[in-house]
Amino acid sequence: MTNAPKGPASYFPSIEKTYGQPIAHWQELIRASPLTRHGELVSWLKTEHGLGHGHANALVAHARAEGVK
């Protein structure tokens, strides 16, 4: 059996490799943003920070599940 991450966290290694920032960096950006709606945050990460849709969606979904937003 493998203990591979599931759900949004399964994207984290790729996000860190692709964008060169730890997940904590992205979570802090999401936390500091005045935006609160899932779609707004995803769009913001895509347009302002150059993330792909899947990566942005995974970060926002994880942040919301953790109670960040």
Stockholm file with secondary structure:
# STOCKHOLM 1.0

chainA/1-69         MTNAPKGPASYFPSIEKTYGQPIAHWQELIRASPLTRHGELVSWLKTEHGLGHGHANALVAHARAEGVK
#=GR chainA/1-69 SS CCCCCCGGGGGHHHHHHHHSSCHHHHHHHHHHCSCCSHHHHHHHHHHHHCCCHHHHHHHHHHHHHTTCC
#=GC SS_cons        CCCCCCGGGGGHHHHHHHHSSCHHHHHHHHHHCSCCSHHHHHHHHHHHHCCCHHHHHHHHHHHHHTTCC
//
